[in-house]
Amino acid sequence: MARKIVVTSGKGGVGKTTICANLGVYLSRLGFRVAMLDVDIGLNNLDVVMGLEKQVVFDITDVVSGKCRVRQALVQDVNFPSLYLLPSSHSYASSKITGEHIKNITDIIDHSFDYILLDCPAGVEAGFHRAVYPANEAIIVVTPHLSSLRDADKVLSIISSYHIESKYLVINRMRGDLLLSGEMINIESIVKAMNIPLIGVIPEDDSVGKMSSNGRILTDSESARAFTLLSENIHNGSKKIFDCTYKYRGIMGYFKRTIKKRV
C-alpha cells in the first residue's frame, strides 16, 4: 500500500511544485516506485518542471471522464524509470472533478507504488480540498516569511478535519548568510510557530530557478544534498537537516556573506 502525501502550503509561490518534483525524483533514486499527481487543475505545470510535457497524451481529466484508464495517462520518466506522472489539464472545468475522483485514482494505483505524491494548488479553495482528501500524510511547505507562516497555519487548522495521520514541515528558500546575520527568521522560530516536525530545509539556490524553467531536475547542486536528506527523512523517519549556513562560517564565509550583500 502506497503512502499518499499531499504537498501543500496555502500560499502560492513558495515552491510546492518544485518540492514535489524533486522529492519524487529522489525517492525514486532510493529505489522506490513513485507516482506524482498534478491536482492543480487549470494551472498545471508539474509536467513542465519535470520536462515531460511533450510526452503527455492523456491527463487526469481524461481519466475522470472515462476517456482512458489511469495506466494510459501515467507518464514514465525516462531518466528515472520508477517515477511516473499523472499530468493535469489547463482546459477543463475543475469544478467537475472532486476529491472522490482523485481518491478513486489513488485507490486504483495504490498497490503499484510505494509513494503517491499529490501536488496541491495554492489557496484553500475547492482545489485544495480535492488534493487533501485522498492523502493520509501532508508536507507543509513554507518560506521564512510571516505571510507564508500565517497561510500555512491556516492550512494546518483546515487539514485537522481530514484523515491526515502525519504532518511534516519543509522550509524552502532559506538563506544561510541572512540566517547568520540575523536578517531572516531562524529555523527554530519557524518550527516553534508551526508546531509540527521539521523534516527538511531547502536552501535558496539559483539552480532551482533554472531547473523550473528548462525542465531539468537537480542532481549536482547544493539543493541536491538537501533533497536527498529530505527523501531519506521521509522514508526512514530520520531527522538529518541540511545546514544552509555551512559555507558562510569562518573567515572565508564572512567574505562570502559580505560579497553577497554587495551583489
N, C-alpha and C positions, 0 to 999 in steps of 0.2 A: 504494500500500500504506500502510495506516494505521500510525502509531506507537502502540503499545499500552503504556500507562503505568499501573502499579498504584500507588495512593496508600495507603501503609501506615505503621505505626509500632510495632506490638506492643502498645502501651499504649492503653487506652480513654480517651476524654475529652480527647484532645489536639487535636481539630478536623479529623480526616481528611475527614469528610463535607463540612464547610464549605469546606475547601481544594479538594476535588474539584468541588463545585458551582460555586464562583466561578471556578476555573480553566477549567471548561467554558464558562462564560459569556464570560470574557474572551478565550479562544481563538476562540470563535465571533464575537466582536465584531471580531477581527482579520481575519475573513473565512474562517475555516477551518470545515470540516464536522466536527462533534464528536458522538460517541456516548458517553454515560456509562452504565456498567453497575453496578447496585447488587448486589454479590455478598454483602452481609451478610444472608443468608437467615435469616429468623426475627426479626431485629431491624432491619428495613429502615426508613430514614427519609429517603433521598435525595429521594424524590418529595415529601415534606412540606417539606423545606428549599427545594426548587425551586418550591413552590407548585403542583405538578402532580398532587397525589393524587386530585383529583376527575376527572381526565381518564384515569385508569388503567382499562383494560378487561381487558387480559391482562398477565401478568407473566412473569418469567424461568422460573418453574416450568411455566407453560403451554407455553412453547417447548420445554423439555426433555421434557415428557410427550407432545409431539406434538399438543397441543390447538390450537395456532396456529403460524403462521410467525413468524420474527423480525420481519419488517416490520410485521406486525399488532400486535405487542406494543410496538414503539417509539412513544414519546410525543413529539411535536414541541412544543417550547416556543414559544408564540405570540409572545412578546416577542423571541425570538432564533431565527429560522426555520431556521438551520443547526445548531441544537443539539437533540439527541434524547436521551431517557432510556429505558433498558430497566429497568423497576422490578423490585424483588424481591418476595418474599412473606413474610407473617408467619404463615402457617398451613400450612406444608409441611415434611415431614421433610427437613432439609438434607442428611442422610446419603445421600439418593438422588441428589444432584447432585455430580458430580465435577469435577475440573479439566479433564478431557477434554471434558465437556459445555460448559463455559464456553469452551474453546478452539474447539470446533465453531461456537459462536455468533459468536465474533470472526472466525473464518475466513469465515463467510457474509457478514458486513458489511465485511470488510477493504477492499475496493476502493471502497466507497461513502463512506468517511470518511477524513479526514486524521489524526484523533486518536480513539483509543478509550481512555477513562479507566475504570479499574476501582476502585471504592470497596471497600476491603478491610475485613473485620471486625476487631475488636480481638483480641488474643491471637495465639498461634502454633499454634493447633489446626487441624483439618481445613479450616475456613473460610478461614484464612489461605492455606493451600497451594492451595486451589481458586482463589483470586483471583490468586495469583502465577504459577501455571502457564502461562497464556496470554500473559503480559506479556514484553516484551523491554526495558523500562525501568522503573525504580522511583523514586518520590519518597518519601523517608523524612521523616515529619513528627515534629518534636519540640517540646517546650516547654522553657524554661530551668529545668528541674528535674532533679535527679540521677536520680530514678526513671524519668523519661521517657528520658533518655540511656541508662540501663542497659538498658531494654527494647528501645530502638532498636538498640543494639549487638548484642543477641541476634538481632534480625531480620536485621541485615546478615550475620551469620555463617550464618544459615539460607539466605538467598536466594543465597548464593555457590554453592550446589549447583544452582541453576536457570540457565537461559539468559538472564540479565539482562545486557544489553550495557552499560547505563549506570545509575548510581545517583546521585541528587541529594538534597541536604538542604534542607528548608524549616523554618525556626524560626518557630513560631507563638506568639502572645500575648506578644510582647516589649514590655516597658515601658521607654520612654526615660528616664523620671525615675529609675527604680531602676538603670538602667544607669549613668547619670552619677554617681549617689551611691555606686556600688559595692555595692549591695544585691542585685544579680541577677547570675547567671553571665553573663559577657560573651560576645559573639558569637565572638571569636577562640578562646576556650577551648572553646566548643561545637564549632566546626569542627575544632579540633585533636583533640578527643576522638572525633569521629565519623569523621574522615579520609576524607570524601567531599566533592565540590564543593558549595558553597553556592550555591543559585540563587534564594533568596527569604527575606525576613524580613517577617512579618506582625505589625503592632502589636496590642497589646491595645486593643480598640475596642468600646465599648458597642453600637454599631450592628450588630455581628456577632451578638450575642445576640438583638437584636430581629429580625434577618433570619431566624435559625433558628426563631424562634417564630411568625413570621407568613408565612413563605414568600416573602419579598422579597429579591432579590439586591442586593448592594451596588453602587451606581452613583455616589454623590456623597459618600462618607465618606473618612476618612483611609486606610482599608484599601483603598479602590478603587484608589488610586495604587499601593499595594504589589502588588495582584493584577495590575494592568496590567504592571508591571515583571516580575513572575514569569512571566506568559504570554509576554512578549517574550523573556525569557531562555531559556525552554524552546524556543521556535521558532528564535531567531536564534543561540543559543549565547553571548549577551552575558552580562555579569556586573554589571548595574545593580541594586544592593541598596538597598531603601528605608531611609532614615535615620530610625529611631524617636526619635532624640534631638533633632531639629532644633528643635522647639517648646519645648524645655526648656533651650536655651542662652541665654546673655546674661542681662541684668538681669531682663527680663520672664520668661524661662524659669526663673530662680531663684524668683521669686514663684509661678509655676505649680507648681513642684515642692513648695514649702512648703505651698501651699494643698491640693494633692493628698494630702500626708501627713496633714494635719489632718482631711481628709474621710475 
